[in-house]
Amino acid sequence: MEPIHMEPIHMEPIHMEPIHMEPIHMEPIHMEPIHMFTSPPSLCSHIYVQVSGAAVWQPMRQAIVAALNKQKVPNTLNILATEYISADVVCLQEVSAAFIDEANGNAKISERFHVVAPHELDGKRDQNSCIFLSKAKFPDGDKAVEITADIEANFPKGFKVPVAKGDIIALNVADVDGNAYVIASFHGDTNGLATIPVLTAFDKTVGGSGKKLIFGMDANTYEKVDLKKRDKQDVGEFGEFFVGLGYSSNQGDVPDRTNYNTYNARTYLQPQLNKACKSQEKKECGDVNPKDFILFKKDTYGVESTKKDNTGNGEYLEDTPFPTLTFPSDHGVLSAVLQEK
């Protein structure tokens, strides 16, 4: 049995997260295009004009907007079409309808992959999970049967699971040798409170099916959580939970709390000043957490190799804020080669 190489990728389609700018030493910059100029006028005027000058700031601003807004989808597709073109499965979260259309129109990607989107796209937030299936590994991937509704029907009773349309896609699909799979992609809510209920429903729906299960997810788990408040999903608790259901992950059975794949923070150059971080405190008060996972049944697969990437070229730079001008996502790429047992 050939190894399965997959790449779950998280995409944030619209808002622009913090950027590290060398020229004037502004630490990760959070830019929100609609509100770009609504910060206090005196602050913006001082930074734009007095500190950097229009000749420096305007080209810099144009480069940021181009990389993280206008060219975000093309830049993302370029990374997928180069560094991750050999994957068998790619799970993406929070992608726009335009991203799905452009993926289907990309020559390299459409030649290599079936691009499978949820039957019901999220038209309001325009944030959807989707799956790329290798045409070589899954030749009938365009005929995959979506079972998202079956999973949602098994959500725990008496608890409102914070899941919106487009957050989950789950597929029944067969590979070239006729082996049956369930492959899913999921985007959790900001605090990760939907993650355990969704995995519970997934396992209740397909856990005993005998099919090969692969689940790429933005679990939105956190390194540090007040377990008395339980207002966020603790990463260690999540690890104990999925192991209890018979799953393992790209990180093994015990997730490393410090194996981060997000690193971003807001500066004062944005309107929500209550969320701003000082440069020297960006790690403490920013979003620096181990949030994403590739899950699979422990008795089916082992991890042959795994890596993460926040550069777009297969490398991960620790203690480096992102997105950047060359890497448009605020979550790093996680990848793994799974070896069947």
Secondary structure, 3 states (H helix, E strand, C coil): CCCEEECCEECCCCCECCCCECCCCECCCCECHHHCCCCCHHHHHHHHHHHHCHHHHHHHHHHHHHHHHHCHHHHHHHHHHHCCCCCCEEEEEEECHHHHHHHHHCHHHHHHEEEECCCCCCCCCCCEEEEEEECCCCCCHHHCEECHHHHHHCCCCCCCCCCCCCCEEEEEEECCCCCEEEEEEEECCCCCCCHHHHHHHHHHHHCCCCCEEEEEEECCEECCCCCCCCCCEEHHHHHHHHHHCCEEECCCCCCCCCCCCCCECECCCCCCHHHECCHHHHHHHCECCCCEEEEEECCCEEEEEEEEECCCCCCCCCCCCCCCCCCCCCCCEEEEEEEEC
